[in-house]
Amino acid sequence: VYTDHCPLRDMQLKPSNNRRVDRISLILQQYNIKQIHHLSSKCNCMADYLSRYPRQVEDDDDFIEEDFGVVPGIQHCGAV
């Protein structure tokens, strides 16, 4: 997993005294996450854009069938 949220990466490395972080950690344990990497926000432009300008979804089954396209590759900025 690549994230721009540094504390998420650190959850795997050290115990927490924060109940909120503990709850998030329990939720993430449901997934087979091998490693969490930090990716700076300026190198993660697509995620930044999508979080700031989410697509408005109507209650329509056709939404699932739309072709959004697939990004053929992700270029990293050397921070990883």
C-alpha positions as CSV (number, residue, x, y, z in Angstrom):
1,V,0.0,0.0,0.0
2,Y,1.3,3.5,-0.9
3,T,-0.1,6.4,1.2
4,D,0.7,10.0,1.8
5,H,-0.4,9.6,5.4
6,C,2.9,8.9,7.3
7,P,1.2,7.8,10.6
8,L,-0.5,5.0,8.8
9,R,3.0,3.6,7.8
10,D,4.2,3.8,11.4
11,M,1.2,1.8,12.7
12,Q,3.0,-1.4,11.6
13,L,6.2,-0.4,13.3
14,K,5.3,0.7,16.8
15,P,2.4,0.2,19.3
16,S,-0.1,3.0,19.8
17,N,-1.6,4.6,22.9
18,N,-4.4,6.1,20.8
19,R,-7.8,4.4,20.7
20,R,-8.6,5.9,17.3
21,V,-5.4,4.5,15.8
22,D,-6.0,1.2,17.4
23,R,-9.5,1.0,15.8
24,I,-8.1,1.8,12.4
25,S,-5.4,-0.8,12.9
26,L,-8.0,-3.5,13.7
27,I,-9.9,-2.6,10.5
28,L,-6.7,-2.9,8.4
29,Q,-5.9,-6.3,9.9
30,Q,-8.8,-7.7,7.8
31,Y,-6.7,-7.2,4.7
32,N,-3.5,-8.9,3.7
33,I,-1.3,-5.8,3.7
34,K,2.3,-6.8,3.4
35,Q,3.9,-3.4,3.7
36,I,2.9,0.3,3.9
37,H,5.0,2.8,2.0
38,H,5.0,6.6,2.4
39,L,4.4,8.5,-0.9
40,S,4.6,12.3,-0.6
41,S,1.5,14.2,-1.6
42,K,3.2,16.0,-4.4
43,C,4.1,12.7,-6.0
44,N,0.6,11.3,-5.6
45,C,-1.2,13.8,-7.9
46,M,-4.1,11.5,-9.0
47,A,-5.2,10.5,-5.5
48,D,-4.9,14.2,-4.4
49,Y,-7.1,15.2,-7.3
50,L,-9.7,12.5,-6.8
51,S,-10.0,13.3,-3.1
52,R,-10.5,17.0,-3.8
53,Y,-12.9,16.6,-6.7
54,P,-14.9,13.5,-6.1
55,R,-17.4,12.4,-8.8
56,Q,-21.0,12.9,-7.8
57,V,-22.8,9.5,-8.1
58,E,-26.4,9.1,-8.8
59,D,-28.4,6.1,-7.6
60,D,-28.1,4.4,-10.9
61,D,-26.9,0.8,-11.7
62,D,-25.3,2.1,-14.9
63,F,-22.6,3.8,-12.9
64,I,-21.0,0.4,-12.2
65,E,-20.8,-0.4,-15.9
66,E,-19.1,2.8,-16.9
67,D,-15.6,2.5,-18.3
68,F,-13.4,4.8,-16.2
69,G,-10.2,3.5,-17.9
70,V,-7.2,2.1,-16.2
71,V,-3.9,3.9,-15.6
72,P,-1.4,1.8,-17.4
73,G,1.5,2.6,-15.0
74,I,2.3,4.8,-12.1
75,Q,5.3,7.0,-12.3
76,H,7.0,7.6,-9.0
77,C,8.9,10.7,-8.3
78,G,11.9,9.1,-6.7
79,A,10.7,9.7,-3.1
80,V,9.8,6.1,-2.9
